[in-house]
Amino acid sequence: GTQVVDRKVDSVCPFCGVGCLITYNVKDEQIVSVDGRDGPANHSRLCVKGRFGYDYVHHDQRLTKPLIRKPGIAKNDEEAPQPSHWSEVFREATWEEALDFTAGKLKGLRDQHGRKSLAGFGSAKGSNEEAYLFQKLVRTGFGSNNVDHCTRLCHASSVAALLEGVGSGAVSNQVNDVEHADLILVIGSNPTANHPVAATWMKNAAKKGTKIVLADPRVTDIGKHAWRIMQFKPDTDVAMLNAMIHTVIEEGLADLDFIRSRASNFEALKENVRGYSPEAMEPICGIPAQTIREVARAFAKAKGAMILWGMGVSQHVHGTDNARCLIALCSVTGQIGKPGSGLHPLRGQNNVQGASDAGLIPMMYPNYQRVDNEQARGWFENFWGMQLDDQPGYTVVEIMHKALAPDSDPHKIRGMYIMGENPAMSDPDLNHARHALASLEHLVVQDIFMTETAWLADVVLPASAWPEKTGTVSNTDRMVQLGRRALTPPGDAKPDLWIIQEIARRIGLDWNYAGEESGVAAVYDEMRQAMHAAIEGITWERLERESSVTYPCLSESDPGQPTVFVERFPTADGRVKLVPADIIPANERPDAEFPYVLITGRQLEHWHTGSMTRRATVLDAIEPMATASMNGADIAAMGLAAGDVITVQSRRGEVAIHVRRDDGTPNGAVFIPFAYYEAAANLMTNAALDPFGKIPEFKYCAVRIKRG
Ligand code: SF4
């Protein structure tokens, strides 16, 4: 900008996984504007969130003192946190007192009830260093693998399928590779809202001749740029994708050389899709057989075809099967291992890739080393100097169930440490999740605001916002990027890395990370060793110099590998494993009583549970209230008009909300973003899980709609 500022500080956007590089312009210790920097993912572009969504940092509701729940004040899981009530519920404390108290409680529960009685949720909006240290604290200090984060609600099923199929959970090709593709299949993703700068690269490519195929029950903005739109019926992904694979194989379009040399299990896949002809699937998925065949042919014949997908694929009880079909489609057509091809699960949060890489997941150490693999466990026991639990821990939704387990259950969760995550808004079936949180014997929440989760805590620790700390995050493209501290945290708020270490010390861990900003460089360096070769060449000094480096990166002179799987897959036999999938219906189907389908998701202006963006002035002004999108025909059929208030009810909960007309929403469905506490979509969602990824079915449950 042209403003006169005191300093300019280079960082990374704190919202989505695109990973735009930014510069904070700071004057009088306030961020006054944000500029796009020329980063490899954004080339100076920003979306409305990155450009205008920064003043939450200066919001007067920032937590500035440690808080301890007053004695005798019950945890009210039916009320949203009202600022006017805070002081009735919590009292201010010093750091010394709050840390001693909370660490003492956690340690007491561990010693009395065993190591399985504690759990921790980190967050994908924290840095890699925070994620690494948090999981290390849980594994070595709490003593179990009960550690997870929002990837469980995001791409856990995609990652399960990718680890099984190609041996790596990360993307094969970067977003900007779309310009080298003849065709891109965008499925279960609304990139214009959720990965806006990435969407601009897709639109640019379309202008230069790349064919976009949009496959989604909701026709969103990117559809305007599409060559073909496949508006399949919600929940019928496997039917449609198997019909495409069927077409490729039966019409002789499979890349047999690729399959022979680089794939396994092809015969089983071929056998399985035999019954999935486009003609047989047309009535199920609602896409004309001709269109399925046409798109399958174009995909197979393209010089390069690439698949980009989002939560529409992953958030189903068959999310892993959906992703298996995508892997199979790419593989039978040989559309992987070269530029302009491959598999790209668009990562949601800015650091969901990195937090997972750093081991913030219950079944794996850093770099996806399984905790139940003796060799991997031995390595980490040696590295951390401590014996480790050999059983995978519980996942996000399982931890909530375990919090409500009977007293006799030896795995009952009694104490939790939550850093930056807001499960009282983001988990499915919120009444259940909030009740679980409220029933914990001790809950400590570390955050920058009194979130709906912090409201149920015994101790609330005031943390630092992203512009107040230095750390790395890894974007959807496997780029490790450095954010630098632009501001000092307000009041007594502290950097998260400092807080984790203070708790660790008090539960008996002997850690010593020396250096500036709570030893962030030392933590990074330890994580780099723990990740073995993957980021070997990405040293802290290099990040300070280059801001962004892509992995795999094997040495300091390695520029990083934008395309992977070129020669072989990182599986045991070097081949991609094809895994057949069959149709599994949603856990809860519409019926006479609950005839509509509820689809949840995000919108351009608001980020996840809204704790940051709803406190950002510009974003809140653009989208101040919750709305439920329905198409014009359904609105008319109910005798409603856009703007009317409706009540949406599932078997688990209900919200009152304004109707918004969106003709891209399919018939018989309603779409509600989950950012609004006053109309929390997740009160209604279903906690049924995908058996492999343990991801809940956010994209499908049955609801009824009433006027008023
Ligand atoms: Fe931030 Fe994503 Fe927008 Fe870029 S596209 S500015 S990373 S929210």
Residues whose N, C-alpha, C, O or C-beta is under 5 A from the ligand:
A	BS01	SF4	C13 F15 C16 V18 G19 C20 L46 C47 K49 G50 H195 P196 V197
